[in-house]
Amino acid sequence: MNAWDALVEGRLGSGPRAFWELYREACRAEAGRFAPAIAASLALGLLAVLPPILIAQLIDRAEAGVGAMGLLALGVLAAFAALALLDAGLTWLRHRFTIAAQVRLRARIAPALLITGLRLPLHKLRDNSRATMMRSFDDLDETLGFIAGTMPEFVTAAILAASYAVLLLVVHPLLAVVSLGATALAFVTAAVLARRSRNAFASWILDRDRAFTVIVEAFASLLTIKSMNAHRAIADRFADKLKAENASLAAMRQRIADTEAASRGWLTFVPGIVVVVGVWMVSRGELSIGELVLFLTVSASLSGPVGSMCTHWEAAQRTMAAIARIAELRAAELEDLDADSGRDWSPDAGLSLAGVGHRYAADAAPVLRAVDLALDSGSHIAVTGRSGGGKTTLAHIVARFMQPSEGAVLAGAADAAGIGLTPYRRRVLMLPHETEIFSASIADNVTLWDRSFCLPEVMEALRIAGLGEVVDGLPRRHDTPLSADGEPLSAGQRQRLGIARALIRRPDVLILDEATSSLDPQTEAEVIANVRAVMQGRTLIVITHREELAARFGRRLAVKGGGAAYLPGLEPG
Ligand SMILES: Nc1ncnc2c1ncn2[C@@H]1O[C@H](COP(=O)(O)OP(=O)(O)OP(=O)(O)O)[C@@H](O)[C@H]1O
């Protein structure tokens, strides 16, 4: 597994090690672009030391002839010109690397993050909130941008700084130690301060998400906000969250300002130290004036790349905070949805619950207690019970959206947990009472982009769900685009679209969780009759609050007081 996959699956952890692994991976994948950029940086590093050397020569050979001086001056100009050209070339190369690497990394990694998100169990999504999950894409972009763009700049600055350091050490080791020591101190101070800014970044990211969540919820719940006249209160809620975000933003910026001020202060002070020590050495004849000028020039030049390293290192902290957030998608809790994993099963064996109990939190009261229940293959069952009694919980356990806290779902005699989730859900399909609509055509909303379904199958499913005439009456029929709110379909029509979406998949066990609750009783009766006809010989479980609908079923299950039992005296059917 590569480092990026490990990151999006939460196996990489966070901190500098994770950061380094990602960078190495990016370099490996983008070696073709990265190598010339590094080579150019190296060449730049070597050339950068030439002008100061020539300037020092120029000063120390002031008594040499005009010809020699002219040659030296020409050399200085040529060295600066070469440096300028190489610098421009390197900048161009680096940008090319940055753009290409970032685009390629995004293309490879963003879909993996989405797939990871889709494999999260439902409760994980609830814990983290949808808005936070959306934000993880921003975090990923932050990481990719840094790895592909800022990190090469950091490397270039490091190479330049190293070239200057070698030059100083060669010219005069003692003064070099003074100059480099003071410069290193600037970098270390900045690095230590930058480490503190990582925590500030992390709190800002959290506050940013809280404010963003309000925005997402507000736009998603516009109808409720309007009907409840809640716009002012929502705006105030947002203002509160924004206030908190602004406070953490200010704290983070303050940390950055501390870091920058410390490193700049130090770096500006370094030439002062070099002047004092250098002049003292010149007075003792240990250093020529040319060499002193060389030291001063290089010490001043060093502040560029070292300052740049300080800035980039500070930006790296932000990336590490982003990496830590992506790593929050814990691998251990991902659903294994790989098509062929786990054993397959035959629905003929029937499903049953053995001693199933469930509580949503360790300290919460149990919703279900020791439920033993057979769901015989081919039976049609109506499930009734009071609101909050545990019917949906039971359905979610049978559909394996969650594991029960106690007991097991059995397929035949074996624990269903051993069956791959994908083959299981292909056969056991649960439809909630709210049909989630995608902003796409009616046909795409039925097939959910599964190209194995053809148009006649779509139309047939819509007809069985009682939506055939409605769709035929629309100008663009099955091609009619729907908004994410389901417009132009009514609530009941959306539910029927959900039924078509389920039926086209030909499940062996279909659970309708109040999936026709928005229909009028007559239409509901017709749709359920159609569904029962299609599901003949296969298992159908209909959760309902409507007595007249439940009464049409020969087999009825009552969920009550944490238990579930069939009503006596009714024919299995
Ligand atoms: N995600 C959850 N976290 C915590 N408690 C939950 C969660 N989902 C449901 N519950 C609780 O479990 C109990 C049973 O809920 P469930 O949705 O299964 O009932 P239901 O019979 O389907 O209700 P209704 O007929 O109103 O749809 C309720 O008390 C509910 O508060």
The ligand as an ORCA input file, in Angstrom:
! r2SCAN-3c Opt
* xyz 0 1
  N     -28.549      6.954     16.092
  C     -29.162      6.864     17.276
  N     -28.491      7.192     18.379
  C     -29.081      7.091     19.585
  N     -30.334      6.675     19.771
  C     -31.054      6.328     18.698
  C     -30.501      6.405     17.402
  N     -31.440      5.997     16.525
  C     -32.531      5.671     17.265
  N     -32.294      5.876     18.564
  C     -33.245      5.616     19.661
  O     -33.667      4.280     19.582
  C     -35.046      4.191     19.859
  C     -35.723      3.409     18.738
  O     -35.633      4.183     17.565
  P     -36.155      3.625     16.186
  O     -35.884      4.632     15.128
  O     -35.608      2.261     15.969
  O     -37.713      3.528     16.473
  P     -38.933      3.309     15.490
  O     -39.793      2.266     16.099
  O     -38.464      3.045     14.105
  O     -39.621      4.720     15.557
  P     -40.562      5.462     14.490
  O     -41.805      4.640     14.346
  O     -40.823      6.756     15.130
  O     -39.799      5.571     13.204
  C     -35.585      5.587     20.038
  O     -35.759      5.818     21.417
  C     -34.481      6.459     19.506
  O     -34.366      7.630     20.265
*
